[in-house]
Amino acid sequence: MARLFSVFSSRNLLVLSLALNVSLILRVLYEKESGVISGLSLDNKREALRTDSMPSEAHATQKEHLSMPSSSSSSSTVDSNGRDRVINLDHYAEIGKTQVHRQLSFWHLGRSEEYSVCMSEALAPLGRSASENFGRLYFASAFKTGDKSTILIPGWQSMSYFSDAGSLCWFLEPEFAKEIVRLHKVVGNAVTEDRYIVVGTGSTQLYQAVLYALSPLDAVEPLSVVSAAPYYSSYPLITDCLKSGLYKWAGDAQSFNKEGPYIELVTSPNNPDGYVRQSVVNKSGGILVHDLAYYWPQYSPIAAAADHDIMLFTVSKSTGHAGMRIGWALVKDEEAAKKMVKYIELNTIGVSKDSQLRAAKVLQVVTDGCKYPTSKEGSLFDFAAHLMEERWKLLRAAVRQSGLFTLPEFPPGTCRFLNISFAPRPAFAWLKCEAPIEDCEAFLRSNNILTRSGIHFGVGPQYVRISMLDRDENYDVFVERLSTIHLRQSMQLDETAE
């Protein structure tokens, strides 16, 4: 060490120190400018949007909710500046993760300070953003939702197959059934009177149970199952996965003209395009099944209570708890409900009672928050609605700036629950690439944005479905990149010409 100081004088060391500091400042300024869209950073755009759309007194607190905690798994491949990051907004294999990211913060809020500090330290190895986001969500909010939804299940509880042996759905926990009815009555999105409740392991199992219940066992040929395109991409896969002789996927309901009985699936709001749907097959002999997974006020105005023969719902889309694997069906016909119960009995001998008890507690907290709000941010649905509104404003601004894409336009409707009028804010964006781009999924993939092609939804490759529910850090990079694609494509063409 003495030799080192003998070689370098104090003046040399001072110059070296100044050079290092200047280089560090320049790097910070460069990285800051790389996150700017047309001179306005994403943070500033978020700030402007919140100022326009939220009450001023709620502004400061709401700002803290916009950052999501990171997890050990990510939907993107991250580099130091985000330019080469691969943003995965397909999430076909990560359905649970996409549904919960935007509502995860609501349920994180309200832990004790000691627990928050311990978890913040535990998350530190995952990166600074993980612990920082965690702290913001826990310390900045007045919510106490996380603690309120906690339950304790003793080791001796839930050991039997049976929940209510005298009930039609004998594996349905009575407490869960009570909270389902209570939530629907408060939100006003579905009629529950004179309906049988059938619980399932998510809406996927309920869908399979419906197909089994509605298909005649003595039919000469399989029952046709149709849905209007663009339809949910899993419908064909789930319908035909077992190669059943009872039913068969028959494609787009708008072009269906086969004689005989059929099942028409009506998804409203629709996945992937977000529109409110009605039946489109104009012939007799059909049975309608309504998938209302997204008919909640954070996504769509609640215009009236849905009143259909078979209605499917799921916890993952309403509260964000995809990991519970719980859904429910409201069924008018007793025989259809019995057959659905029989299918689930044969398939899994019922549904997890632990998941039902936890779901009952979560629904109770959500309903209580609607009836007796304890914070100025309001209920879960108020909280999520603000976040979805901001997401859609950012996306529409990016699409306008790029000039290469279009999005669906939704007419505003009055929501009886939120008591305001607004246009739908779907959980997915149905993005169309304009000419001369023919394959939108491939075009976006070349820009390190992964989406799901329209061909999986029964339409052409000029469309893609984009998840609107990913973490802020990934969504921000996506919006920035989308807004500048036209400019970057022009620069690449100029470089090629030279």
N, C-alpha and C positions, 0 to 999 in steps of 0.2 A: 504493500500500500504506500509505503514511504517513497519507493521508486516511482510510483505513478504520479505522486504530487511533485516529485523532483522534475519530471518531464513536462507536466502541465502547470503553468502558472495560474494564479487566481483569475487573471484576465481571460485566459483560455477557458477555464471552467465557466465563467460568467457568460461568455459568448455561446458556449455549448448549451447552457441552460436556457438562454433566450431563444435559441434556434428550436429546441425541443418544444418549448411553450407555444411558439408561433405555429409550428406544424400541427400541434394538437388543436389549437383554435381554428385553423383553416379546415381541418378534418371535420370538426363539429359543425362548422358553417356549411360545408359541402353536404354532409349527410342531412342536415336540416332542410336544405334547399331541395334535396332529392325527394322529399315527401310533400312537395307543393304541387297543386293542380291549378294552373292559370293564375299564379300569384297568390292563391288562397289555400292555406293548408287544410287538411282534412279536419284537424281539431277545430280550426276556425269555422269551417263549414258546419261542423256539428254544433258549434256555439251559435251560429246564426240561425240554424234550423230550430234549435231549442228556444231561442229568444222569440221566434215567430210563432211557435206552436204550443208553448207551455206558459203557464202563469209565472210572473216574475218571482213571486215568493217561493215557488218550488224549484226555481232554476238552479240554485247553488247545490241543493241536495241531489237533484236528478243527475247533475253532471257527474257525480261520483259513481253512479250506477252503470255508466256506459262501458266501463272496462270489465272484461270477464276474467275470472281466474283461469290460468293456464293449467293444462294437465300434462301428464307424462307422454301421452299420445297426441299427435297433432295431425291436422288435415292439410298441412303444408310442409314443404321442405324449405327450411329457413337458411338464408345466408346473412351476411352482416348488414346489407343494405336493402334487402327485399327485392332487388331487381330480378334475380334468378329464382325467386321462390316459386314453387309449384303450388298453386292454390287449388285445393280439391273441393269443389262445390257440387260434385255429383253425389257423394255420400250414399250411394246405393247399398254399399256394404257397411255403412256406418249410420244407419237410420236413427238409432237411439241417440247418438251423440249430436246429430244435427237438430233434433227436436228440442233438446234441453238447453242448448247454450244460451239462448236469449232469455230463458226463464230461470236459469241456474242461479243467477244473482239474487233473485227474490227469495229463494229458499236458503241461500247461504247467510242472509242477513240476520243479525241478532244473536250471534254466538257470544259467549262470555269473553272478556278481554284476555284472560289468561289463556283460554283455548285458542284464541286468534293468534296470540303471540307464539305459542308453541307450534301451531300449524304453519305460521309464516316462516319460522326458522326451519321447519322440516321441509318446506317447499323451496328453500333457498338454493339447493343444488340444481333445481330445474331451471334456474335462470332468474334474473332480477324481476322480470315482468310478472312472473308467477306470484312471488311474495308481495310485490307492490300492489297488484290488482286485488289480491286477497285482502290486504290491509284496508284498501280504499272501500271495498264493499262492506267490511265488517265494522269499521270505525265510523264511517260517514253516515250511516243510515239509522233511521229511527225505527225500522222494522224489527220485530221480534219473532219472525215467522219460523226460523229454523228451530228454535226451542219449542214453539207451540206445536209443531208437527211431530215432535219426538214421541215415540211410544216404547214401552218395555214389554216384551213378550217372554214370560217365564218358560222354563224348559218343559214344564208339564202341560202347557197350553197348546191347543191346535194339534193334538196327537191323533184324533179320529179322522176318518175320511169324511164323516158327516158334519155338516154345519147346522142343518135344520131338516131332519129326516121326514117331517111332514110336509115340507114345501115341494112344489113342482121342481124347482132347481135346488136339489137337496145339498149341493156343495156351495151354495151362495150364503155368505156370512150375513146375517140379518142386519148388523150394523152398517155394512157396506151398502146393502140395498137401501137402507134408510137415508144414507148420505147421498146416494145417487138421486133419489127423488127430491131431496131437499135442495141440491145444487141446481137441478133442472128447473125447479119452481122459482128459485131466486133469479137465475139468469133468464128464464123464459124462452129457452131454445128448443124445448121438446115437451110434448104431452106425455105424462106418465100415468094418468088415470086409466084404469081398465087395461093395463099392460102387464105382461109377464117379463120379469127381468132375468136374463140369462147371462151369467158371467163367463168369461173366457180368458185364455192366456193370450191377451192382446186381441186386436180386431182380426188378425189373420186367422186364428183358430175359429173365431166366430163366423167369419166368412165361409170357411170350410164346413162348419156346422150347418150354416144356412143352405149351402148347396146340397148337403146330404138330406136335410129335412124336406126340401122342396122337390126333390127328384123322385118320381115314381119308381118303385122297386121292380115293377113288372113292365116297364116301357120297352118297346121294340128297339128303340135307338136312344142314344144319350140325349139328354135335355140340352138345348142350346143356351149358352150364356153369352150375353152381349153387353156392350157399354159404348156410349158415343165417344168417338175420337175427338180430341186426345184424351185417352183414358189412362188410369193409373197403371204404370208399367208392370206391376206385379200381378195384376189380375190374370193375364194369360198364363203366367208361370205357375201361379198357385192353382188355377183351375185344372191345368193339364199335368201337373207334376206327378200324380199317381196313375195317370192313364185310365181313369175311372170309366166304367161302362155306364155310369149313371148320368154324367153330365160332360159337356165338352165346350171349350171356348169356340165361339162362332164369330168373333171379331166386332167390327164397328156397327153399333146399333142403327146408325143413320142409313146404312145400306143393307140392313138385314131384311130379307123378304121370304124366308123359309116358312112353310106352313107348319102348324103344330104349336105346342106349348113352348115357352121360353122363359128365361130369367133375364130381366134387364137391371143392370147395376147403375144406380144414379148417385154419383158422387157430387155433393154440393156442400160448401164450395168445392170446385173441382180441383183435383190434383192431376195435371200440373198447371193448368192455366188460370185457376182462381175464380172462374165464373160460377154464378149460381145456376144450377142445372135443374131441368125438368125431364120427364120421360119423353123420348123421341120416337119410339116404335109405335106406329099407328095401326095396330091390329089386335084382335082379341086373343085370349089364351095366354097372356103374359102375366108374370108375377114380378112385382117391383121390389127391389131391395135398395134402401137408401143408406149410403155410407156418409155419415155426417161428422166424420172425425174432426173436420176443421170448422164446424159451425159453432164457433165460440167468439166472443166479442173482441178479442185481440186480433182476429183475422178478418172478420166480416161483421157488418151490422146485423143485429138480431131483429129482424123485421116482424117475426111472429113465431109462435111455438110450432115446430114441425109436428105433423100429425099423419104418420104413415104406418103401414102394416108392420114393417120390419125396419128398425133404425139401429145403426151401429155407431158406437162411440168408443173412445179409448183414452186412458189416462195420459198417455205419452203426448198427445196433441193438446189436451186441455190444460194440464198442469206442468208438463215437461218431464214427468217421472217415467221415462221409457223403460228403465231397468226393472220396474215392478212387473212388467209384462201382464198388465191387466186391462181388459176392455169389457164392455157390456152391450147387450142388445135389448132394446125395448120391442116386445113382440105382442101383437094383438091377438093372433090365433093360438089357442091353447095347444092344439095338436102339433102345430109347427114348433112351438116352444118345447114340447115334450121330446120331439125328434132331435132338436138341437141339443138338449140335455143328454139324450142317449148317445149322440155322436161324441160329445166331450167325455162321457163316461167310458166309452170304448177307446177313445184316443189317449186320455191321460188320467182317467178315474178321478175327474174333478179338477179343481183349480187351487193353487196354493192358498191356504188359509192365512199364512203369515203375510203374503202380499196383499190379500184382501183387507186384513186388519190395518195394515199400514196405509193402504189406499183410502180406507174409510176415514182415518185420521187426517190425511192430507185434504180430502174433500171437505171434511168438517171445518178445517182451518180456512180453506178458500171461501166457503159459504159464509162463515162467521166474518171474514174480512169484507165480504160484500155487504152484509147486513149491518155490521158494526165496525166501520173502518176506524183504525186507531192511529193512522198516519195521514199526512196531507197528500202523500202519493196515492192513497186509495187502495183498492183491492189488487189482487194479482192481475186481473184483467185490465185495470187502469194502467198499472205498471208496464205490462207487456205491450199494451196498445201504443203507448208513447214511444217505446223502443222500435216497434214495427213501423210506425209512422216515419220516424227519422230514417230508418233503413231505406224505405221506399223513396223518400225525397232525395237521398244521396244517389241512389241508383238511377232515378229518372234524370237527375242533373248530369250524371256521367254519360248516359245514353244520348242525351241531347248534344253534349259537347263532342262526342265521337262522330255522330252522324252515320254510323254504319249499322245501327241496330234500331229495332222498335220493340215496344212493350205493349201489352194489352191496356186499354183504357177502360176504367170501371166507373159506371155512374154512381154518384153518392146515394146513400140510403140512410134513413133514420134508424138508429139503434135504440130499441126500447130499454135496453139495460144501461147503456152509458148516457142515454138522453142527449145525444148529439147526432149530427148527420156527418157521415164521412164515407169515402170510397173504400172498398175492400183493400186490405193489406195482406195478401196471401203469404203463406210460409214459403212458397216457391215463386220464382220469377220465370215467366214463359217468354224467353228472349228469342227474337227472330233476327237473323242476319239478312240484310238487304243485298240485292244484286250489286256486284257480280259474285258475291260469296255464295257458294252452293252447299257446302258442308260446314255448318256453323260449329259443330263439335270439334271437327278437325282444325278449323281456323283458330278457335280459342285455345285448343291444345297447343298449337304452334306458338301461342303467347303465354304458355305455362298456366293456363286456366282449364281445369278439368270440369266438364259438365256432363249431362246425360242427353244423348241425341234424341230428337223427336221420333226417330224410327222405332224406338222402344215404346212409344206412346200411341202408335198407330198413325202417325203423320210423316211428313217429309223431313229430310236432314237439314233443312234451313232453320229448324227450330231446335232449341235446347232448353232443358230445365235447370234452373240454378237455385240452390238452397239459399234462403235468406236468413238462416238461423245459425250461422257459424260464429266463431269468436270475432270480436271487434278487430283484433290485430290482423286476421286473415281477410275479413270483409273490407277493411280499409285499403289494404294492398290491392284487392280485386277491383274496387271502385276506381281507385287511382289509375290502375293499369287499363281498365276498360275505357276510361275517359280519354286516354292518350294513344289508344291503338291507332286511330286514323293518322295522327301526326307521325307516329313512329313508322307506320307502314310507308308513308310518303317519303320519309327520310331514307328508308331502306331502298326504295325504288330509285331515288336520286343517286345513292351511292352505287347501285348496280349499273345505272346509266353511265356514270363516270368511268 
